[in-house]
Amino acid sequence: MTHRSDAVTVAGLRKSYRGHEAVRGVSFTIAAGEIYALLGPNGAGKTTTLEILEGFRARDEGHVDVLGCDPGNRADGRRLRESIGLVLQDIAVEPYLTIRETIARNAGYYPNPRDVDEVIELTGLTGKDRAKVKELSGGQKRRLDLALGVIGNPRLLFLDEPTTGFDPSARHEAWQVVRNLQAAGTTIMLTTHYMDEAQALADRIAVIAGGEIVATGTPATIGGRDSARKRIRFTLPPGVTPSDLPVPATATTSAAGERTATVEVGDPTRALHDITGWALHHGHPLDNLTVSQPSLEDVYLSLTDQPTPPPAPQPTTRSQP
């Protein structure tokens, strides 16, 4: 049984297809009210894991508890469907219905839905609610997908690539919608290939590769980001080589011929002092000077580097009500 502070508990989850083990002993918990991101490349076992949690696919082994329900138990099916919302990558809707009609129709599937006008406003569709689905842009269709995911007033919302097709402004607006849902008490499980999205939204992240969870943590700490060596970068002044610098450095040359020095250190304070002191003494500018730590994308790529991708799982069985 899920602990009262956890919305989801997964322990020792396994699933195989035709002799290939797509999910191999996956375990994690999602606290009630948090945004939890599950990241991984295609074929890593991410979709299979989600389908098992959503009740669309049976597991071979392991314990799964979602909001006090066992998704693999048919007796829990109705209670589970009424408690979760899905925002999938592709949702089939009637093209000749309006946005309002589509949302209102889906509201009828739930015992305690949100108000249709509230959802239209929440998802940024105000003023478009009379438009037919077939007339919508890609970004507007994605907003409708989000509206259909939240109309049932779910306690747990699965968000699968929620901002695909959004321009930068619309993405940030969608992120605020997600934060508003969390503030209202909704637990959210997010999948995305945008690392900045995971960085902006997730309280915690799990990375899955080869059917296994290879790292978990906050966006700031996962994969040792917080303790990783920092990178100092700047454009090498004319006539200067890395060996001329007061600290060990490497250099790369861009296609335009610009040379950039990179210094990797645990604590950048002393190195910056030495570099800037040297530059002042010799009268060299330090153009484009930056200090950074490995990005979430750097960490993700290092964690999911697999020479041979695993076979793709069976076709998805996920769908909206």
C-alpha positions as CSV (number, residue, x, y, z in Angstrom):
1,M,0.0,0.0,0.0
2,T,1.2,3.5,-0.8
3,H,2.4,5.5,2.2
4,R,-0.1,8.3,2.8
5,S,2.5,10.9,1.7
6,D,3.2,9.1,-1.6
7,A,0.9,9.2,-4.6
8,V,2.9,6.4,-6.4
9,T,5.0,3.6,-5.2
10,V,6.9,1.3,-7.7
11,A,9.1,-1.5,-6.4
12,G,10.9,-4.2,-8.5
13,L,8.9,-3.6,-11.6
14,R,9.6,-6.0,-14.5
15,K,8.2,-6.4,-18.0
16,S,9.4,-8.5,-20.9
17,Y,8.4,-8.7,-24.6
18,R,9.4,-11.7,-26.6
19,G,12.3,-12.6,-24.4
20,H,13.6,-9.0,-24.2
21,E,13.3,-7.5,-20.7
22,A,12.2,-3.9,-21.4
23,V,11.8,-2.9,-17.7
24,R,14.3,-4.5,-15.2
25,G,13.6,-4.0,-11.6
26,V,12.5,-0.4,-11.6
27,S,11.7,1.2,-8.3
28,F,10.7,4.8,-7.3
29,T,8.2,6.8,-5.3
30,I,6.3,10.0,-6.2
31,A,5.3,12.1,-3.2
32,A,1.8,13.6,-3.2
33,G,1.8,17.1,-4.7
34,E,5.2,16.9,-6.4
35,I,6.2,17.1,-10.0
36,Y,8.3,14.1,-10.9
37,A,10.0,13.8,-14.2
38,L,10.9,10.4,-15.8
39,L,13.5,11.0,-18.5
40,G,14.9,8.5,-20.9
41,P,15.7,7.9,-24.6
42,N,13.3,6.0,-26.9
43,G,13.4,2.3,-26.1
44,A,14.6,2.8,-22.6
45,G,11.5,1.4,-20.9
46,K,9.9,4.7,-20.1
47,T,6.6,4.2,-22.0
48,T,6.2,0.7,-20.8
49,T,6.6,1.9,-17.2
50,L,4.0,4.6,-17.7
51,E,1.5,2.3,-19.4
52,I,1.8,-0.1,-16.4
53,L,1.2,2.8,-14.0
54,E,-1.8,4.0,-16.0
55,G,-3.4,0.6,-16.1
56,F,-2.9,0.0,-19.9
57,R,-0.4,-2.8,-19.7
58,A,0.1,-5.7,-17.3
59,R,3.4,-6.1,-15.4
60,D,5.3,-9.4,-15.1
61,E,6.7,-8.8,-11.6
62,G,6.8,-6.1,-8.9
63,H,4.6,-3.9,-6.8
64,V,2.8,-0.9,-8.1
65,D,0.5,1.3,-6.1
66,V,-1.1,4.4,-7.7
67,L,-3.3,6.5,-5.4
68,G,-4.0,3.4,-3.4
69,C,-5.0,1.4,-6.4
70,D,-3.2,-1.5,-8.1
71,P,-3.3,-0.6,-11.8
72,G,-3.1,-4.3,-12.7
73,N,-6.2,-5.2,-10.6
74,R,-9.4,-4.9,-12.8
75,A,-11.5,-4.2,-9.6
76,D,-9.5,-1.0,-9.1
77,G,-9.8,0.1,-12.7
78,R,-12.8,2.5,-12.5
79,R,-11.5,4.2,-9.3
80,L,-8.0,4.6,-10.9
81,R,-9.4,6.1,-14.1
82,E,-11.5,8.6,-12.2
83,S,-8.5,9.7,-10.2
84,I,-5.9,10.2,-13.0
85,G,-5.6,12.4,-16.0
86,L,-3.6,11.8,-19.2
87,V,-2.0,14.3,-21.6
88,L,-0.6,12.0,-24.3
89,Q,1.4,12.8,-27.4
90,D,-1.4,12.0,-29.7
91,I,-5.1,12.2,-28.7
92,A,-7.8,11.4,-31.1
93,V,-10.7,13.9,-30.9
94,E,-13.7,14.6,-33.2
95,P,-12.5,17.3,-35.7
96,Y,-15.9,18.9,-36.2
97,L,-16.6,19.5,-32.5
98,T,-15.6,22.8,-31.0
99,I,-13.1,23.2,-28.2
100,R,-15.9,23.8,-25.7
101,E,-18.0,20.8,-27.0
102,T,-15.0,18.5,-26.8
103,I,-14.1,19.5,-23.2
104,A,-17.7,19.4,-22.1
105,R,-18.1,15.9,-23.5
106,N,-15.1,14.6,-21.7
107,A,-16.3,16.3,-18.5
108,G,-19.2,13.9,-18.6
109,Y,-16.9,10.9,-18.1
110,Y,-15.9,11.9,-14.6
111,P,-17.9,12.1,-11.3
112,N,-16.4,15.4,-10.1
113,P,-15.1,17.3,-13.2
114,R,-13.7,20.8,-13.2
115,D,-15.8,23.6,-14.5
116,V,-15.5,23.8,-18.3
117,D,-14.9,27.6,-18.3
118,E,-12.3,27.3,-15.6
119,V,-10.4,24.7,-17.7
120,I,-10.7,26.8,-20.9
121,E,-9.1,29.8,-19.0
122,L,-6.6,27.6,-17.2
123,T,-5.2,26.2,-20.5
124,G,-5.2,29.5,-22.4
125,L,-8.0,28.7,-24.8
126,T,-10.2,31.7,-23.9
127,G,-11.6,33.2,-27.1
128,K,-11.0,30.1,-29.0
129,D,-13.6,27.9,-27.4
130,R,-16.0,28.2,-30.4
131,A,-13.4,27.1,-32.9
132,K,-13.6,23.6,-34.4
133,V,-10.8,21.2,-33.6
134,K,-9.9,20.9,-37.3
135,E,-9.2,24.6,-37.4
136,L,-6.7,24.6,-34.5
137,S,-2.9,25.1,-34.9
138,G,-0.5,22.6,-33.5
139,G,0.0,24.6,-30.3
140,Q,-3.7,25.1,-29.8
141,K,-4.4,21.4,-30.2
142,R,-1.7,20.7,-27.5
143,R,-3.6,23.1,-25.2
144,L,-6.8,21.2,-25.9
145,D,-4.9,18.0,-25.0
146,L,-3.9,19.6,-21.7
147,A,-7.5,20.7,-21.1
148,L,-8.8,17.1,-21.7
149,G,-6.2,15.9,-19.2
150,V,-7.3,18.2,-16.4
151,I,-11.1,18.4,-16.9
152,G,-11.6,15.3,-14.7
153,N,-10.0,17.1,-11.8
154,P,-7.4,14.4,-11.4
155,R,-5.3,13.8,-8.3
156,L,-2.5,12.5,-10.5
157,L,-1.8,13.9,-13.9
158,F,0.5,12.1,-16.5
159,L,2.1,14.7,-18.8
160,D,3.7,13.2,-21.9
161,E,5.7,15.8,-23.9
162,P,3.2,18.5,-22.9
163,T,4.7,21.4,-24.9
164,T,5.5,19.7,-28.2
165,G,4.7,22.2,-31.0
166,F,4.7,25.3,-28.6
167,D,6.7,28.4,-29.4
168,P,8.9,29.7,-26.5
169,S,6.3,32.1,-25.2
170,A,3.5,29.4,-25.2
171,R,5.9,26.9,-23.5
172,H,6.4,29.3,-20.6
173,E,2.7,29.9,-20.3
174,A,2.1,26.1,-20.3
175,W,4.7,25.7,-17.5
176,Q,2.8,28.2,-15.4
177,V,-0.4,26.1,-16.0
178,V,1.5,23.1,-14.7
179,R,2.7,25.0,-11.7
180,N,-0.8,26.2,-11.0
181,L,-2.1,22.6,-11.1
182,Q,0.6,21.6,-8.6
183,A,-0.3,24.5,-6.3
184,A,-3.9,23.3,-6.4
185,G,-2.7,19.9,-5.1
186,T,-2.3,17.9,-8.2
187,T,0.6,15.4,-8.4
188,I,2.2,15.4,-11.8
189,M,4.4,12.8,-13.6
190,L,6.2,14.4,-16.5
191,T,8.0,13.0,-19.4
192,T,9.8,15.3,-21.8
193,H,12.8,15.4,-24.1
194,Y,13.3,19.1,-23.3
195,M,15.9,19.3,-20.5
196,D,15.0,23.0,-19.8
197,E,11.4,21.9,-19.2
198,A,12.5,19.2,-16.7
199,Q,14.8,21.8,-15.1
200,A,12.0,24.4,-14.8
201,L,9.2,22.1,-13.6
202,A,10.4,19.0,-11.8
203,D,10.9,18.7,-8.0
204,R,12.7,15.4,-8.7
205,I,14.0,13.5,-11.7
206,A,14.6,9.9,-12.5
207,V,16.6,8.9,-15.6
208,I,15.8,5.5,-17.1
209,A,18.2,3.7,-19.6
210,G,18.2,0.1,-20.7
211,G,15.2,-0.7,-18.6
212,E,16.7,0.5,-15.4
213,I,16.7,3.6,-13.3
214,V,20.3,4.9,-13.5
215,A,20.0,8.1,-11.5
216,T,17.5,10.0,-9.3
217,G,17.7,13.4,-7.6
218,T,16.7,17.0,-7.9
219,P,17.5,18.9,-11.1
220,A,20.4,20.5,-9.3
221,T,21.9,17.3,-7.8
222,I,21.1,14.4,-10.2
223,G,24.2,12.7,-11.5
224,G,26.4,14.7,-9.1
225,R,25.7,18.0,-10.9
226,D,26.2,20.0,-7.7
227,S,29.6,18.5,-7.0
228,A,30.9,18.2,-10.6
229,R,33.9,20.2,-11.7
230,K,33.1,23.7,-12.9
231,R,34.0,25.0,-16.4
232,I,35.6,28.4,-16.9
233,R,35.5,29.5,-20.6
234,F,36.7,32.6,-22.4
235,T,38.0,33.6,-25.8
236,L,41.8,33.2,-26.1
237,P,43.4,36.6,-26.8
238,P,45.3,36.9,-30.0
239,G,48.7,35.3,-29.9
240,V,48.0,33.5,-26.6
241,T,48.1,29.7,-26.3
242,P,46.8,27.5,-23.4
243,S,50.4,27.0,-22.2
244,D,50.6,30.7,-21.6
245,L,47.8,30.7,-19.1
246,P,48.5,30.5,-15.3
247,V,46.2,27.4,-14.9
248,P,45.9,24.1,-17.0
249,A,43.6,24.7,-19.9
250,T,42.5,23.2,-23.2
251,A,41.5,25.1,-26.4
252,T,39.0,24.5,-29.2
253,T,38.6,26.4,-32.5
254,S,35.3,27.2,-34.0
255,A,34.4,27.1,-37.7
256,A,34.8,30.8,-37.7
257,G,38.4,30.5,-36.3
258,E,37.6,31.8,-32.8
259,R,39.6,29.9,-30.1
260,T,38.0,29.2,-26.8
261,A,39.9,28.2,-23.6
262,T,38.3,25.8,-21.2
263,V,39.5,25.4,-17.6
264,E,37.9,22.6,-15.4
265,V,38.2,23.0,-11.7
266,G,36.5,21.9,-8.5
267,D,36.5,25.4,-7.0
268,P,36.6,28.2,-9.6
269,T,37.3,31.0,-7.1
270,R,41.1,30.6,-7.0
271,A,41.3,29.8,-10.8
272,L,39.3,32.9,-11.6
273,H,41.6,35.0,-9.4
274,D,44.7,33.6,-11.2
275,I,43.2,34.1,-14.7
276,T,42.0,37.6,-14.2
277,G,45.2,38.6,-12.4
278,W,47.2,37.3,-15.3
279,A,44.9,39.1,-17.8
280,L,45.2,42.4,-16.0
281,H,49.0,42.1,-15.8
282,H,49.4,41.4,-19.5
283,G,46.6,43.7,-20.7
284,H,44.6,40.8,-22.2
285,P,40.8,41.0,-22.5
286,L,38.8,38.0,-21.4
287,D,35.9,38.2,-23.9
288,N,32.9,35.9,-23.4
289,L,34.1,34.8,-19.9
290,T,31.7,32.3,-18.3
291,V,31.6,30.0,-15.3
292,S,29.3,27.0,-15.5
293,Q,28.7,23.6,-14.2
294,P,27.6,20.6,-16.3
295,S,24.0,21.2,-17.5
296,L,21.2,18.8,-17.0
297,E,21.5,17.9,-20.6
298,D,25.2,17.1,-20.1
299,V,24.3,14.8,-17.2
300,Y,21.4,13.2,-19.1
301,L,23.5,12.4,-22.1
302,S,26.3,10.9,-20.0
303,L,23.8,8.7,-18.1
304,T,22.0,7.5,-21.2
305,D,24.9,6.8,-23.4
306,Q,24.3,3.4,-24.8
307,P,26.2,1.9,-27.8
308,T,23.3,-0.4,-28.8
309,P,19.7,0.8,-28.2
310,P,17.4,-1.8,-26.9
311,P,14.5,-3.1,-29.1
312,A,11.4,-1.0,-29.2
313,P,8.5,-2.3,-27.1
314,Q,5.1,-3.4,-28.4
315,P,2.8,-0.7,-29.8
316,T,1.3,1.6,-27.2
317,T,-2.1,0.9,-25.7
318,R,-2.6,4.3,-24.1
319,S,-5.7,6.4,-24.9
320,Q,-7.9,9.0,-23.4
321,P,-11.4,8.0,-22.2
